Amino acid sequence: MELLQKQNLKQILLNEKIQLGIIYTLAFTIPFLLKQPQLLIGSIINFILIFSISKYGLKKIVPVLFLPSLASFLNGVLFGVFTPYILYLMPFIILSNLILVLTFKYVKMKYLNVGIAALLKACFLFSTTYILFQTIHIPEIFLTSMGLIQLYTGIIGGGLATIFLSKNREKAS
């Protein structure tokens, strides 16, 4: 009986729709569960992004590109009184996540692809944030949050995801 239950659980967990549901749920709930610090939250989200693109491809992970930003906005804790400004940044955050996953997927230099992807994401996000800072005067706090911190979280989360994926491929071989 116990063996049958383990097999059923394994079968359920191997179902792609269940896995994607778990990933979407994590992408949305992490900002609610952890609240702070941005370095930890961003690293986990970038891990999820890199893991997801590696395992499922772009079409299936589209919700993961925007759910964390939506959750951060709805939660309102990460940036405190400045949280409403995330609405201005959300399209650019989504695009930067897209830049991250596509660069990771298509740059074929193992481990360097993480650094290149994180750098491109951070540069794009910082540039657009700087333009918004100069034009519509969003708070200066976003320059740091959408610059170096994005680079760090991209490298940490992407690096850990790459190591995790490599270890799982080794076990499967």
Order of alpha helices (4+ residues) and beta strands (2+ residues): alpha-alpha-alpha-alpha-alpha-alpha-alpha-alpha
